[in-house]
């Protein structure tokens, strides 16, 4: 997924990892905004992929979502 690579690059720029240079003049706030934008791209792509699975493979998204929510409750992320 191309978007995941772009997110990784944005995080690397924010963390100022070796070999990854932020654009000239970019502030920390700019880099945080870049990460947020890339996260939204990843989220949108993931949701689109779920609907493709539903359409092409008759995936029951509602049951998969229910399983996922149950897992989050068991782990204490949801109450």
C-alpha positions in Angstrom: 0.0 0.0 0.0 1.7 3.2 -1.2 0.0 5.3 1.4 1.7 3.3 4.2 5.1 4.1 2.8 4.2 7.8 2.6 3.1 7.7 6.2 6.4 6.0 7.2 8.3 8.7 5.4 6.4 11.4 7.1 7.0 9.9 10.5 10.7 9.5 9.7 10.9 13.2 8.8 9.1 14.2 12.0 11.5 12.0 14.1 14.4 13.3 12.0 15.7 9.9 11.4 19.1 9.6 9.6 18.8 9.8 5.8 15.4 11.4 5.7 15.5 15.2 5.3 12.4 17.3 5.9 11.6 19.9 3.3 13.5 23.2 3.7 11.9 25.5 6.3 9.5 22.9 7.6 8.6 23.4 11.3 7.7 20.7 13.7 4.0 21.7 13.4 4.3 21.3 9.6 5.8 17.8 10.0 3.0 16.9 12.5 0.4 18.1 10.0 2.1 16.0 7.3 1.8 12.9 9.5 -1.9 13.6 10.2 -2.6 14.0 6.5 -0.8 10.8 5.6 -2.7 9.0 8.5 -6.0 10.1 6.9 -4.9 8.8 3.5 -4.1 5.4 5.1 -7.4 5.4 6.9 -9.3 6.3 3.7 -7.5 3.6 1.7 -8.1 1.0 4.4 -11.8 1.7 4.5 -12.0 1.7 0.7 -10.3 -1.7 0.7 -12.9 -3.1 3.1 -15.7 -2.1 0.8 -13.9 -3.7 -2.2 -13.6 -6.9 -0.2 -17.4 -6.7 0.6 -18.2 -6.1 -3.0 -15.9 -8.6 -4.7 -15.8 -11.4 -2.1 -19.1 -10.9 -0.4 -17.4 -10.1 2.9 -19.9 -9.4 5.7 -18.3 -6.2 7.0 -20.8 -5.9 9.9 -19.7 -9.3 11.4 -16.0 -8.4 10.9 -16.6 -5.1 12.6 -18.5 -6.7 15.4 -15.5 -9.1 16.0 -13.1 -6.2 15.9 -15.2 -4.2 18.5 -15.3 -7.3 20.7 -11.5 -7.5 20.6 -11.2 -3.9 21.5 -13.5 -4.3 24.5 -11.5 -7.4 25.7 -8.3 -5.4 25.5 -9.9 -2.5 27.4 -9.9 0.0 24.6 -13.7 0.3 24.6 -16.1 0.0 27.5 
